């Protein structure tokens, strides 16, 4: 992988960590989403870095929810506004880290096909 592309991918991860969509992050980094996914397909470590960036963003959403709850308790924000903002942050966190399998699970499974399963039974 070229050094320039690696730098662009690092930028994409940082923009995602800050809350940008993948499309927006790629655009800011000067990379197409096609190039992004091609690199993700070829490099499992990059997929893990991307998933970590998404997880970091989801954690930030959680921190924002806690801050909103504090504002609500202090009376600095009304209930309906707090509910809307909390639900929005919950949606964003779930979008970043859904309970479903990773978006790269198919790629990871293809890599793992060469791994044999070992079953140990204790008698």
Backbone as XML, in Angstrom:
<?xml version="1.0"?>
<chain id="A" units="angstrom">
  <residue number="1" name="UNK">
    <atom name="N" x="0.836" y="-1.170" z="0.000"/>
    <atom name="CA" x="0.000" y="0.000" z="0.000"/>
    <atom name="C" x="0.889" y="1.243" z="0.000"/>
  </residue>
  <residue number="2" name="UNK">
    <atom name="N" x="0.516" y="2.216" z="-0.793"/>
    <atom name="CA" x="1.290" y="3.442" z="-0.881"/>
    <atom name="C" x="1.178" y="4.232" z="0.412"/>
  </residue>
  <residue number="3" name="UNK">
    <atom name="N" x="2.250" y="4.957" z="0.724"/>
    <atom name="CA" x="2.295" y="5.751" z="1.946"/>
    <atom name="C" x="1.193" y="6.815" z="1.951"/>
  </residue>
  <residue number="4" name="UNK">
    <atom name="N" x="0.939" y="7.409" z="0.785"/>
    <atom name="CA" x="-0.094" y="8.453" z="0.687"/>
    <atom name="C" x="-1.465" y="7.881" z="1.021"/>
  </residue>
  <residue number="5" name="UNK">
    <atom name="N" x="-1.773" y="6.687" z="0.511"/>
    <atom name="CA" x="-3.067" y="6.056" z="0.766"/>
    <atom name="C" x="-3.190" y="5.717" z="2.247"/>
  </residue>
  <residue number="6" name="UNK">
    <atom name="N" x="-2.110" y="5.241" z="2.852"/>
    <atom name="CA" x="-2.148" y="4.918" z="4.279"/>
    <atom name="C" x="-2.466" y="6.170" z="5.094"/>
  </residue>
  <residue number="7" name="UNK">
    <atom name="N" x="-1.869" y="7.288" z="4.713"/>
    <atom name="CA" x="-2.158" y="8.555" z="5.391"/>
    <atom name="C" x="-3.600" y="8.981" z="5.201"/>
  </residue>
  <residue number="8" name="UNK">
    <atom name="N" x="-4.120" y="8.771" z="3.989"/>
    <atom name="CA" x="-5.523" y="9.108" z="3.724"/>
    <atom name="C" x="-6.451" y="8.238" z="4.563"/>
  </residue>
  <residue number="9" name="UNK">
    <atom name="N" x="-6.132" y="6.957" z="4.684"/>
    <atom name="CA" x="-6.961" y="6.065" z="5.487"/>
    <atom name="C" x="-6.927" y="6.466" z="6.957"/>
  </residue>
  <residue number="10" name="UNK">
    <atom name="N" x="-5.760" y="6.854" z="7.454"/>
    <atom name="CA" x="-5.664" y="7.334" z="8.835"/>
    <atom name="C" x="-6.538" y="8.566" z="9.034"/>
  </residue>
  <residue number="11" name="UNK">
    <atom name="N" x="-6.558" y="9.437" z="8.037"/>
    <atom name="CA" x="-7.417" y="10.624" z="8.105"/>
    <atom name="C" x="-8.887" y="10.227" z="8.111"/>
  </residue>
  <residue number="12" name="UNK">
    <atom name="N" x="-9.251" y="9.260" z="7.275"/>
    <atom name="CA" x="-10.638" y="8.779" z="7.245"/>
    <atom name="C" x="-11.031" y="8.277" z="8.630"/>
  </residue>
  <residue number="13" name="UNK">
    <atom name="N" x="-10.170" y="7.472" z="9.245"/>
    <atom name="CA" x="-10.482" y="6.937" z="10.573"/>
    <atom name="C" x="-10.679" y="8.068" z="11.579"/>
  </residue>
  <residue number="14" name="UNK">
    <atom name="N" x="-9.838" y="9.091" z="11.506"/>
    <atom name="CA" x="-9.938" y="10.210" z="12.452"/>
    <atom name="C" x="-11.231" y="11.005" z="12.214"/>
  </residue>
  <residue number="15" name="UNK">
    <atom name="N" x="-11.594" y="11.237" z="10.956"/>
    <atom name="CA" x="-12.841" y="11.953" z="10.665"/>
    <atom name="C" x="-14.055" y="11.156" z="11.138"/>
  </residue>
  <residue number="16" name="UNK">
    <atom name="N" x="-14.024" y="9.848" z="10.967"/>
    <atom name="CA" x="-15.113" y="8.996" z="11.451"/>
    <atom name="C" x="-15.185" y="9.071" z="12.975"/>
  </residue>
  <residue number="17" name="UNK">
    <atom name="N" x="-14.036" y="9.025" z="13.604"/>
    <atom name="CA" x="-13.962" y="9.119" z="15.072"/>
    <atom name="C" x="-14.586" y="10.429" z="15.562"/>
  </residue>
  <residue number="18" name="UNK">
    <atom name="N" x="-14.474" y="11.481" z="14.750"/>
    <atom name="CA" x="-15.024" y="12.791" z="15.106"/>
    <atom name="C" x="-16.489" y="12.943" z="14.725"/>
  </residue>
  <residue number="19" name="UNK">
    <atom name="N" x="-17.062" y="11.916" z="14.082"/>
    <atom name="CA" x="-18.493" y="11.955" z="13.790"/>
    <atom name="C" x="-18.879" y="12.095" z="12.331"/>
  </residue>
  <residue number="20" name="UNK">
    <atom name="N" x="-17.914" y="12.127" z="11.425"/>
    <atom name="CA" x="-18.245" y="12.211" z="10.006"/>
    <atom name="C" x="-18.773" y="10.875" z="9.507"/>
  </residue>
  <residue number="21" name="UNK">
    <atom name="N" x="-19.624" y="10.940" z="8.502"/>
    <atom name="CA" x="-20.042" y="9.715" z="7.827"/>
    <atom name="C" x="-18.847" y="9.181" z="7.053"/>
  </residue>
  <residue number="22" name="UNK">
    <atom name="N" x="-18.910" y="7.927" z="6.647"/>
    <atom name="CA" x="-17.811" y="7.368" z="5.861"/>
    <atom name="C" x="-17.633" y="8.146" z="4.562"/>
  </residue>
  <residue number="23" name="UNK">
    <atom name="N" x="-18.749" y="8.456" z="3.906"/>
    <atom name="CA" x="-18.677" y="9.224" z="2.658"/>
    <atom name="C" x="-17.994" y="10.569" z="2.901"/>
  </residue>
  <residue number="24" name="UNK">
    <atom name="N" x="-18.429" y="11.288" z="3.951"/>
    <atom name="CA" x="-17.845" y="12.592" z="4.257"/>
    <atom name="C" x="-16.377" y="12.497" z="4.637"/>
  </residue>
  <residue number="25" name="UNK">
    <atom name="N" x="-16.043" y="11.466" z="5.407"/>
    <atom name="CA" x="-14.650" y="11.277" z="5.830"/>
    <atom name="C" x="-13.753" y="10.997" z="4.629"/>
  </residue>
  <residue number="26" name="UNK">
    <atom name="N" x="-14.229" y="10.139" z="3.727"/>
    <atom name="CA" x="-13.436" y="9.833" z="2.528"/>
    <atom name="C" x="-13.263" y="11.078" z="1.672"/>
  </residue>
  <residue number="27" name="UNK">
    <atom name="N" x="-14.326" y="11.850" z="1.528"/>
    <atom name="CA" x="-14.263" y="13.065" z="0.721"/>
    <atom name="C" x="-13.245" y="14.048" z="1.305"/>
  </residue>
  <residue number="28" name="UNK">
    <atom name="N" x="-13.287" y="14.239" z="2.639"/>
    <atom name="CA" x="-12.333" y="15.143" z="3.294"/>
    <atom name="C" x="-10.898" y="14.657" z="3.133"/>
  </residue>
  <residue number="29" name="UNK">
    <atom name="N" x="-10.712" y="13.330" z="3.133"/>
    <atom name="CA" x="-9.359" y="12.757" z="3.044"/>
    <atom name="C" x="-8.873" y="12.636" z="1.597"/>
  </residue>
  <residue number="30" name="UNK">
    <atom name="N" x="-9.740" y="12.928" z="0.631"/>
    <atom name="CA" x="-9.341" y="12.838" z="-0.777"/>
    <atom name="C" x="-9.289" y="11.410" z="-1.287"/>
  </residue>
  <residue number="31" name="UNK">
    <atom name="N" x="-10.177" y="10.573" z="-0.781"/>
    <atom name="CA" x="-10.215" y="9.163" z="-1.139"/>
    <atom name="C" x="-11.647" y="8.815" z="-1.529"/>
  </residue>
  <residue number="32" name="UNK">
    <atom name="N" x="-11.828" y="7.992" z="-2.529"/>
    <atom name="CA" x="-13.182" y="7.569" z="-2.870"/>
    <atom name="C" x="-13.599" y="6.416" z="-1.961"/>
  </residue>
  <residue number="33" name="UNK">
    <atom name="N" x="-14.885" y="6.236" z="-1.806"/>
    <atom name="CA" x="-15.346" y="5.114" z="-0.987"/>
    <atom name="C" x="-14.959" y="3.795" z="-1.650"/>
  </residue>
  <residue number="34" name="UNK">
    <atom name="N" x="-14.890" y="3.774" z="-2.959"/>
    <atom name="CA" x="-14.462" y="2.562" z="-3.670"/>
    <atom name="C" x="-13.030" y="2.196" z="-3.280"/>
  </residue>
  <residue number="35" name="UNK">
    <atom name="N" x="-12.135" y="3.203" z="-3.263"/>
    <atom name="CA" x="-10.752" y="2.961" z="-2.845"/>
    <atom name="C" x="-10.701" y="2.528" z="-1.383"/>
  </residue>
  <residue number="36" name="UNK">
    <atom name="N" x="-11.557" y="3.150" z="-0.550"/>
    <atom name="CA" x="-11.596" y="2.796" z="0.864"/>
    <atom name="C" x="-11.947" y="1.319" z="1.031"/>
  </residue>
  <residue number="37" name="UNK">
    <atom name="N" x="-13.029" y="0.888" z="0.413"/>
    <atom name="CA" x="-13.459" y="-0.505" z="0.562"/>
    <atom name="C" x="-12.464" y="-1.486" z="-0.057"/>
  </residue>
  <residue number="38" name="UNK">
    <atom name="N" x="-11.800" y="-1.086" z="-1.130"/>
    <atom name="CA" x="-10.780" y="-1.952" z="-1.735"/>
    <atom name="C" x="-9.653" y="-2.203" z="-0.731"/>
  </residue>
  <residue number="39" name="UNK">
    <atom name="N" x="-9.217" y="-1.147" z="-0.052"/>
    <atom name="CA" x="-8.163" y="-1.290" z="0.949"/>
    <atom name="C" x="-8.642" y="-2.089" z="2.154"/>
  </residue>
  <residue number="40" name="UNK">
    <atom name="N" x="-9.894" y="-1.924" z="2.535"/>
    <atom name="CA" x="-10.437" y="-2.687" z="3.659"/>
    <atom name="C" x="-10.482" y="-4.181" z="3.325"/>
  </residue>
  <residue number="41" name="UNK">
    <atom name="N" x="-10.804" y="-4.472" z="2.070"/>
    <atom name="CA" x="-10.873" y="-5.868" z="1.633"/>
    <atom name="C" x="-9.501" y="-6.535" z="1.680"/>
  </residue>
  <residue number="42" name="UNK">
    <atom name="N" x="-8.481" y="-5.764" z="1.371"/>
    <atom name="CA" x="-7.132" y="-6.315" z="1.273"/>
    <atom name="C" x="-6.385" y="-6.387" z="2.606"/>
  </residue>
  <residue number="43" name="UNK">
    <atom name="N" x="-6.867" y="-5.688" z="3.631"/>
    <atom name="CA" x="-6.074" y="-5.575" z="4.858"/>
    <atom name="C" x="-6.965" y="-5.668" z="6.093"/>
  </residue>
  <residue number="44" name="UNK">
    <atom name="N" x="-6.881" y="-6.778" z="6.771"/>
    <atom name="CA" x="-7.713" y="-7.023" z="7.959"/>
    <atom name="C" x="-7.393" y="-6.030" z="9.083"/>
  </residue>
  <residue number="45" name="UNK">
    <atom name="N" x="-6.139" y="-5.648" z="9.243"/>
    <atom name="CA" x="-5.761" y="-4.698" z="10.294"/>
    <atom name="C" x="-6.444" y="-3.346" z="10.075"/>
  </residue>
  <residue number="46" name="UNK">
    <atom name="N" x="-6.580" y="-2.940" z="8.816"/>
    <atom name="CA" x="-7.271" y="-1.686" z="8.520"/>
    <atom name="C" x="-8.747" y="-1.782" z="8.877"/>
  </residue>
  <residue number="47" name="UNK">
    <atom name="N" x="-9.347" y="-2.938" z="8.644"/>
    <atom name="CA" x="-10.751" y="-3.133" z="9.017"/>
    <atom name="C" x="-10.915" y="-2.981" z="10.524"/>
  </residue>
  <residue number="48" name="UNK">
    <atom name="N" x="-9.977" y="-3.536" z="11.273"/>
    <atom name="CA" x="-10.027" y="-3.421" z="12.728"/>
    <atom name="C" x="-9.853" y="-1.966" z="13.170"/>
  </residue>
  <residue number="49" name="UNK">
    <atom name="N" x="-8.972" y="-1.222" z="12.495"/>
    <atom name="CA" x="-8.789" y="0.200" z="12.812"/>
    <atom name="C" x="-10.069" y="0.992" z="12.542"/>
  </residue>
  <residue number="50" name="UNK">
    <atom name="N" x="-10.747" y="0.661" z="11.450"/>
    <atom name="CA" x="-11.988" y="1.347" z="11.113"/>
    <atom name="C" x="-13.075" y="1.039" z="12.142"/>
  </residue>
  <residue number="51" name="UNK">
    <atom name="N" x="-13.192" y="-0.229" z="12.522"/>
    <atom name="CA" x="-14.193" y="-0.601" z="13.514"/>
    <atom name="C" x="-13.893" y="0.046" z="14.871"/>
  </residue>
  <residue number="52" name="UNK">
    <atom name="N" x="-12.624" y="0.210" z="15.187"/>
    <atom name="CA" x="-12.244" y="0.898" z="16.422"/>
    <atom name="C" x="-12.648" y="2.370" z="16.357"/>
  </residue>
  <residue number="53" name="UNK">
    <atom name="N" x="-12.461" y="3.000" z="15.206"/>
    <atom name="CA" x="-12.870" y="4.402" z="15.041"/>
    <atom name="C" x="-14.383" y="4.535" z="15.223"/>
  </residue>
  <residue number="54" name="UNK">
    <atom name="N" x="-15.141" y="3.598" z="14.660"/>
    <atom name="CA" x="-16.597" y="3.616" z="14.839"/>
    <atom name="C" x="-16.966" y="3.433" z="16.308"/>
  </residue>
  <residue number="55" name="UNK">
    <atom name="N" x="-16.272" y="2.542" z="16.977"/>
    <atom name="CA" x="-16.525" y="2.297" z="18.394"/>
    <atom name="C" x="-16.208" y="3.543" z="19.231"/>
  </residue>
  <residue number="56" name="UNK">
    <atom name="N" x="-15.127" y="4.223" z="18.898"/>
    <atom name="CA" x="-14.774" y="5.453" z="19.610"/>
    <atom name="C" x="-15.868" y="6.503" z="19.428"/>
  </residue>
  <residue number="57" name="UNK">
    <atom name="N" x="-16.406" y="6.607" z="18.214"/>
    <atom name="CA" x="-17.490" y="7.565" z="17.980"/>
    <atom name="C" x="-18.731" y="7.187" z="18.793"/>
  </residue>
  <residue number="58" name="UNK">
    <atom name="N" x="-19.058" y="5.905" z="18.847"/>
    <atom name="CA" x="-20.206" y="5.456" z="19.635"/>
    <atom name="C" x="-20.001" y="5.800" z="21.114"/>
  </residue>
  <residue number="59" name="UNK">
    <atom name="N" x="-18.771" y="5.659" z="21.606"/>
    <atom name="CA" x="-18.466" y="6.034" z="22.991"/>
    <atom name="C" x="-18.680" y="7.531" z="23.216"/>
  </residue>
  <residue number="60" name="UNK">
    <atom name="N" x="-18.317" y="8.334" z="22.219"/>
    <atom name="CA" x="-18.543" y="9.778" z="22.337"/>
    <atom name="C" x="-20.035" y="10.082" z="22.426"/>
  </residue>
  <residue number="61" name="UNK">
    <atom name="N" x="-20.839" y="9.355" z="21.662"/>
    <atom name="CA" x="-22.291" y="9.523" z="21.733"/>
    <atom name="C" x="-22.798" y="9.186" z="23.127"/>
  </residue>
  <residue number="62" name="UNK">
    <atom name="N" x="-22.240" y="8.143" z="23.730"/>
    <atom name="CA" x="-22.611" y="7.764" z="25.093"/>
    <atom name="C" x="-22.255" y="8.879" z="26.074"/>
  </residue>
  <residue number="63" name="UNK">
    <atom name="N" x="-21.086" y="9.470" z="25.913"/>
    <atom name="CA" x="-20.693" y="10.586" z="26.769"/>
    <atom name="C" x="-21.655" y="11.761" z="26.598"/>
  </residue>
  <residue number="64" name="UNK">
    <atom name="N" x="-22.069" y="12.019" z="25.356"/>
    <atom name="CA" x="-23.023" y="13.100" z="25.098"/>
    <atom name="C" x="-24.366" y="12.825" z="25.781"/>
  </residue>
  <residue number="65" name="UNK">
    <atom name="N" x="-24.801" y="11.575" z="25.765"/>
    <atom name="CA" x="-26.052" y="11.203" z="26.428"/>
    <atom name="C" x="-25.936" y="11.452" z="27.932"/>
  </residue>
  <residue number="66" name="UNK">
    <atom name="N" x="-24.814" y="11.081" z="28.514"/>
    <atom name="CA" x="-24.608" y="11.317" z="29.948"/>
    <atom name="C" x="-24.621" y="12.817" z="30.264"/>
  </residue>
  <residue number="67" name="UNK">
    <atom name="N" x="-24.017" y="13.601" z="29.401"/>
    <atom name="CA" x="-23.999" y="15.053" z="29.607"/>
    <atom name="C" x="-25.416" y="15.612" z="29.516"/>
  </residue>
  <residue number="68" name="UNK">
    <atom name="N" x="-26.199" y="15.123" z="28.563"/>
    <atom name="CA" x="-27.585" y="15.580" z="28.431"/>
    <atom name="C" x="-28.408" y="15.202" z="29.661"/>
  </residue>
  <residue number="69" name="UNK">
    <atom name="N" x="-28.183" y="14.009" z="30.184"/>
    <atom name="CA" x="-28.883" y="13.586" z="31.398"/>
    <atom name="C" x="-28.527" y="14.511" z="32.562"/>
  </residue>
  <residue number="70" name="UNK">
    <atom name="N" x="-27.275" y="14.914" z="32.645"/>
    <atom name="CA" x="-26.852" y="15.852" z="33.685"/>
    <atom name="C" x="-27.524" y="17.202" z="33.536"/>
  </residue>
  <residue number="71" name="UNK">
    <atom name="N" x="-27.621" y="17.683" z="32.295"/>
    <atom name="CA" x="-28.300" y="18.955" z="32.049"/>
    <atom name="C" x="-29.776" y="18.871" z="32.411"/>
  </residue>
  <residue number="72" name="UNK">
    <atom name="N" x="-30.385" y="17.746" z="32.113"/>
    <atom name="CA" x="-31.795" y="17.541" z="32.440"/>
    <atom name="C" x="-31.998" y="17.546" z="33.954"/>
  </residue>
  <residue number="73" name="UNK">
    <atom name="N" x="-31.140" y="16.817" z="34.673"/>
    <atom name="CA" x="-31.247" y="16.776" z="36.135"/>
    <atom name="C" x="-31.048" y="18.155" z="36.758"/>
  </residue>
  <residue number="74" name="UNK">
    <atom name="N" x="-30.150" y="18.942" z="36.168"/>
    <atom name="CA" x="-29.870" y="20.280" z="36.689"/>
    <atom name="C" x="-30.957" y="21.287" z="36.307"/>
  </residue>
  <residue number="75" name="UNK">
    <atom name="N" x="-31.863" y="20.887" z="35.415"/>
    <atom name="CA" x="-32.916" y="21.794" z="34.984"/>
    <atom name="C" x="-32.474" y="22.761" z="33.898"/>
  </residue>
  <residue number="76" name="UNK">
    <atom name="N" x="-31.332" y="22.501" z="33.279"/>
    <atom name="CA" x="-30.805" y="23.388" z="32.240"/>
    <atom name="C" x="-31.379" y="23.087" z="30.861"/>
  </residue>
  <residue number="77" name="UNK">
    <atom name="N" x="-32.132" y="21.997" z="30.739"/>
    <atom name="CA" x="-32.722" y="21.612" z="29.459"/>
    <atom name="C" x="-34.071" y="20.970" z="29.763"/>
  </residue>
  <residue number="78" name="UNK">
    <atom name="N" x="-35.057" y="21.223" z="28.901"/>
    <atom name="CA" x="-36.379" y="20.655" z="29.151"/>
    <atom name="C" x="-36.441" y="19.193" z="28.711"/>
  </residue>
  <residue number="79" name="UNK">
    <atom name="N" x="-37.416" y="18.474" z="29.238"/>
    <atom name="CA" x="-37.534" y="17.028" z="29.012"/>
    <atom name="C" x="-37.686" y="16.634" z="27.563"/>
  </residue>
  <residue number="80" name="UNK">
    <atom name="N" x="-38.511" y="17.353" z="26.807"/>
    <atom name="CA" x="-38.740" y="16.961" z="25.407"/>
    <atom name="C" x="-37.495" y="17.174" z="24.552"/>
  </residue>
  <residue number="81" name="UNK">
    <atom name="N" x="-36.773" y="18.249" z="24.811"/>
    <atom name="CA" x="-35.526" y="18.495" z="24.073"/>
    <atom name="C" x="-34.488" y="17.444" z="24.436"/>
  </residue>
  <residue number="82" name="UNK">
    <atom name="N" x="-34.372" y="17.142" z="25.734"/>
    <atom name="CA" x="-33.415" y="16.126" z="26.177"/>
    <atom name="C" x="-33.738" y="14.784" z="25.535"/>
  </residue>
  <residue number="83" name="UNK">
    <atom name="N" x="-35.024" y="14.417" z="25.514"/>
    <atom name="CA" x="-35.417" y="13.134" z="24.929"/>
    <atom name="C" x="-35.035" y="13.072" z="23.451"/>
  </residue>
  <residue number="84" name="UNK">
    <atom name="N" x="-35.316" y="14.140" z="22.722"/>
    <atom name="CA" x="-34.971" y="14.172" z="21.297"/>
    <atom name="C" x="-33.460" y="14.034" z="21.099"/>
  </residue>
  <residue number="85" name="UNK">
    <atom name="N" x="-32.681" y="14.774" z="21.850"/>
    <atom name="CA" x="-31.223" y="14.723" z="21.702"/>
    <atom name="C" x="-30.658" y="13.376" z="22.140"/>
  </residue>
  <residue number="86" name="UNK">
    <atom name="N" x="-31.205" y="12.820" z="23.205"/>
    <atom name="CA" x="-30.740" y="11.510" z="23.669"/>
    <atom name="C" x="-31.074" y="10.437" z="22.639"/>
  </residue>
  <residue number="87" name="UNK">
    <atom name="N" x="-32.290" y="10.447" z="22.112"/>
    <atom name="CA" x="-32.673" y="9.458" z="21.099"/>
    <atom name="C" x="-31.824" y="9.590" z="19.835"/>
  </residue>
  <residue number="88" name="UNK">
    <atom name="N" x="-31.492" y="10.820" z="19.468"/>
    <atom name="CA" x="-30.625" y="11.047" z="18.303"/>
    <atom name="C" x="-29.243" y="10.453" z="18.547"/>
  </residue>
  <residue number="89" name="UNK">
    <atom name="N" x="-28.692" y="10.698" z="19.729"/>
    <atom name="CA" x="-27.376" y="10.138" z="20.048"/>
    <atom name="C" x="-27.412" y="8.623" z="20.125"/>
  </residue>
  <residue number="90" name="UNK">
    <atom name="N" x="-28.499" y="8.065" z="20.642"/>
    <atom name="CA" x="-28.627" y="6.609" z="20.683"/>
    <atom name="C" x="-28.659" y="6.046" z="19.259"/>
  </residue>
  <residue number="91" name="UNK">
    <atom name="N" x="-29.379" y="6.721" z="18.363"/>
    <atom name="CA" x="-29.463" y="6.260" z="16.975"/>
    <atom name="C" x="-28.083" y="6.319" z="16.316"/>
  </residue>
  <residue number="92" name="UNK">
    <atom name="N" x="-27.361" y="7.418" z="16.537"/>
    <atom name="CA" x="-26.030" y="7.564" z="15.943"/>
    <atom name="C" x="-25.070" y="6.505" z="16.474"/>
  </residue>
  <residue number="93" name="UNK">
    <atom name="N" x="-25.128" y="6.237" z="17.776"/>
    <atom name="CA" x="-24.250" y="5.218" z="18.367"/>
    <atom name="C" x="-24.584" y="3.843" z="17.803"/>
  </residue>
  <residue number="94" name="UNK">
    <atom name="N" x="-25.875" y="3.555" z="17.649"/>
    <atom name="CA" x="-26.277" y="2.259" z="17.095"/>
    <atom name="C" x="-25.901" y="2.140" z="15.623"/>
  </residue>
  <residue number="95" name="UNK">
    <atom name="N" x="-25.956" y="3.246" z="14.906"/>
    <atom name="CA" x="-25.555" y="3.241" z="13.492"/>
    <atom name="C" x="-24.055" y="2.949" z="13.380"/>
  </residue>
  <residue number="96" name="UNK">
    <atom name="N" x="-23.276" y="3.511" z="14.295"/>
    <atom name="CA" x="-21.828" y="3.299" z="14.270"/>
    <atom name="C" x="-21.462" y="1.883" z="14.691"/>
  </residue>
  <residue number="97" name="UNK">
    <atom name="N" x="-22.148" y="1.355" z="15.686"/>
    <atom name="CA" x="-21.837" y="0.026" z="16.215"/>
    <atom name="C" x="-23.123" y="-0.771" z="16.407"/>
  </residue>
  <residue number="98" name="UNK">
    <atom name="N" x="-23.697" y="-1.258" z="15.321"/>
    <atom name="CA" x="-24.932" y="-2.035" z="15.461"/>
    <atom name="C" x="-24.665" y="-3.357" z="16.168"/>
  </residue>
  <residue number="99" name="UNK">
    <atom name="N" x="-25.712" y="-3.913" z="16.733"/>
    <atom name="CA" x="-25.583" y="-5.198" z="17.415"/>
    <atom name="C" x="-25.316" y="-6.331" z="16.433"/>
  </residue>
  <residue number="100" name="UNK">
    <atom name="N" x="-25.637" y="-6.101" z="15.171"/>
    <atom name="CA" x="-25.428" y="-7.132" z="14.159"/>
    <atom name="C" x="-23.940" y="-7.358" z="13.942"/>
  </residue>
  <residue number="101" name="UNK">
    <atom name="N" x="-23.645" y="-8.303" z="13.066"/>
    <atom name="CA" x="-22.241" y="-8.587" z="12.792"/>
    <atom name="C" x="-21.578" y="-7.420" z="12.061"/>
  </residue>
  <residue number="102" name="UNK">
    <atom name="N" x="-20.285" y="-7.404" z="12.120"/>
    <atom name="CA" x="-19.482" y="-6.366" z="11.503"/>
    <atom name="C" x="-19.781" y="-6.255" z="10.011"/>
  </residue>
  <residue number="103" name="UNK">
    <atom name="N" x="-19.687" y="-5.040" z="9.441"/>
    <atom name="CA" x="-19.881" y="-4.910" z="7.997"/>
    <atom name="C" x="-18.808" y="-5.645" z="7.200"/>
  </residue>
  <residue number="104" name="UNK">
    <atom name="N" x="-17.739" y="-6.035" z="7.868"/>
    <atom name="CA" x="-16.655" y="-6.751" z="7.210"/>
    <atom name="C" x="-16.665" y="-8.230" z="7.556"/>
  </residue>
  <residue number="105" name="UNK">
    <atom name="N" x="-17.735" y="-8.696" z="8.157"/>
    <atom name="CA" x="-17.779" y="-10.082" z="8.613"/>
    <atom name="C" x="-17.574" y="-11.063" z="7.464"/>
  </residue>
  <residue number="106" name="UNK">
    <atom name="N" x="-18.161" y="-10.786" z="6.304"/>
    <atom name="CA" x="-17.985" y="-11.685" z="5.165"/>
    <atom name="C" x="-16.522" y="-11.763" z="4.750"/>
  </residue>
  <residue number="107" name="UNK">
    <atom name="N" x="-15.832" y="-10.622" z="4.780"/>
    <atom name="CA" x="-14.404" y="-10.618" z="4.439"/>
    <atom name="C" x="-13.623" y="-11.410" z="5.487"/>
  </residue>
  <residue number="108" name="UNK">
    <atom name="N" x="-13.970" y="-11.195" z="6.761"/>
    <atom name="CA" x="-13.275" y="-11.889" z="7.834"/>
    <atom name="C" x="-13.519" y="-13.387" z="7.763"/>
  </residue>
  <residue number="109" name="UNK">
    <atom name="N" x="-14.760" y="-13.789" z="7.436"/>
    <atom name="CA" x="-15.063" y="-15.215" z="7.320"/>
    <atom name="C" x="-14.268" y="-15.848" z="6.187"/>
  </residue>
  <residue number="110" name="UNK">
    <atom name="N" x="-14.106" y="-15.119" z="5.096"/>
    <atom name="CA" x="-13.328" y="-15.647" z="3.976"/>
    <atom name="C" x="-11.876" y="-15.868" z="4.392"/>
  </residue>
  <residue number="111" name="UNK">
    <atom name="N" x="-11.352" y="-14.952" z="5.223"/>
    <atom name="CA" x="-9.978" y="-15.100" z="5.714"/>
    <atom name="C" x="-9.866" y="-16.278" z="6.666"/>
  </residue>
  <residue number="112" name="UNK">
    <atom name="N" x="-10.937" y="-16.519" z="7.428"/>
    <atom name="CA" x="-10.908" y="-17.570" z="8.432"/>
    <atom name="C" x="-11.206" y="-18.952" z="7.879"/>
  </residue>
  <residue number="113" name="UNK">
    <atom name="N" x="-11.591" y="-19.047" z="6.599"/>
    <atom name="CA" x="-11.921" y="-20.352" z="6.023"/>
    <atom name="C" x="-10.742" y="-21.312" z="6.074"/>
  </residue>
  <residue number="114" name="UNK">
    <atom name="N" x="-9.540" y="-20.771" z="6.097"/>
    <atom name="CA" x="-8.356" y="-21.611" z="6.106"/>
    <atom name="C" x="-8.067" y="-22.156" z="7.507"/>
  </residue>
  <residue number="115" name="UNK">
    <atom name="N" x="-8.778" y="-21.630" z="8.499"/>
    <atom name="CA" x="-8.568" y="-22.054" z="9.878"/>
    <atom name="C" x="-9.440" y="-23.269" z="10.175"/>
  </residue>
  <residue number="116" name="UNK">
    <atom name="N" x="-8.846" y="-24.291" z="10.702"/>
    <atom name="CA" x="-9.593" y="-25.505" z="11.052"/>
    <atom name="C" x="-10.135" y="-25.367" z="12.465"/>
  </residue>
  <residue number="117" name="UNK">
    <atom name="N" x="-11.292" y="-25.926" z="12.694"/>
    <atom name="CA" x="-11.890" y="-25.912" z="14.025"/>
    <atom name="C" x="-11.346" y="-27.083" z="14.815"/>
  </residue>
  <residue number="118" name="UNK">
    <atom name="N" x="-10.980" y="-26.811" z="16.029"/>
    <atom name="CA" x="-10.477" y="-27.861" z="16.922"/>
    <atom name="C" x="-11.450" y="-27.984" z="18.087"/>
  </residue>
  <residue number="119" name="UNK">
    <atom name="N" x="-11.953" y="-29.168" z="18.295"/>
    <atom name="CA" x="-12.880" y="-29.418" z="19.388"/>
    <atom name="C" x="-12.184" y="-30.296" z="20.398"/>
  </residue>
  <residue number="120" name="UNK">
    <atom name="N" x="-12.213" y="-29.856" z="21.654"/>
    <atom name="CA" x="-11.588" y="-30.621" z="22.724"/>
    <atom name="C" x="-12.691" y="-31.104" z="23.661"/>
  </residue>
  <residue number="121" name="UNK">
    <atom name="N" x="-12.727" y="-32.365" z="23.927"/>
    <atom name="CA" x="-13.698" y="-32.922" z="24.862"/>
    <atom name="C" x="-12.947" y="-33.529" z="26.028"/>
  </residue>
  <residue number="122" name="UNK">
    <atom name="N" x="-13.387" y="-33.190" z="27.221"/>
    <atom name="CA" x="-12.788" y="-33.760" z="28.420"/>
    <atom name="C" x="-13.661" y="-34.915" z="28.877"/>
  </residue>
  <residue number="123" name="UNK">
    <atom name="N" x="-13.047" y="-36.052" z="29.120"/>
    <atom name="CA" x="-13.781" y="-37.248" z="29.533"/>
    <atom name="C" x="-13.536" y="-37.526" z="30.983"/>
  </residue>
</chain>
